[in-house]
Amino acid sequence: MIACRFAPIVHWPRNKRTKQKIAVFRSSFQNTLDLLGHELRSLNAKNIIIQAFVSDNQIRNDGWLHSKATPSAPAIILTFDSKNGTISMPADTYDHWQDNLRAIALTLAHLRAVDRYGVTQHGEQYTGWKALPKPPTTDDKFNENSAADLLSKLSGVDRQSICTNRDDFLKARTQALRTTHPDTGGEHHQFIRVQQAIEVLRCHHQA
């Protein structure tokens, strides 16, 4: 299984398609995950996130979707860190989210194949999918309380409730991401800090 987690889509980075089409390929979801896992491992991918149009309650504690979860739209965004930088790949061509995820996996396979011919040297083929650069690292590390403080300030949800109540944590997470997202007027550095705080609290609630 791929070491990744699902998250709600906060902002769709493209114009939304008015009509999706039926995929020209057919494969099981497990085969898609196997292909995606192989490509991501080849890129030494870390911090893998699959964003979908789902609610927080449709995501399990381990980061995967509940078995009966159905996204409200088929669009998908795959984001991960790699030696070529942070890559963010949205896909909404097809009418099922699993087909869009397979389209991303196939795209990754074709992009990696470009290296076989020796023309690229520095991952130039990934340039179009590079996300905004991350800010310099900071020595300020979050614990559960400081992470909850940040989310509380940004969301208005009570700090103690964020630590003790998973539903309140999910509510605060969604609001904090929406408030700080660069495409909605937020600052990129603050957006990254929010993601770091969320990860600390996600592990806290899992425990």
Buried (B, 14 or more C-beta within 10 A) or exposed (E): EBEBBBBBBBEBEEEEBEEBEEBEEEBEEEEBBBBBBBBBEEBEBEBBBBBBBBEBEBBBEEBBBEEEBEBEBBBBBBBBBBEBBBBBBBBBBBBBBBBBBBBBBBBBBEBBEBBEEEEEEEBEBBEEBBBEEBEEEEEEEBEBEEBBBBBBEBBEBBBEBBBEBBEBBBBBBBBBBBBBBBEEEBEBBBBBBBBBBBBBBBEBBEE
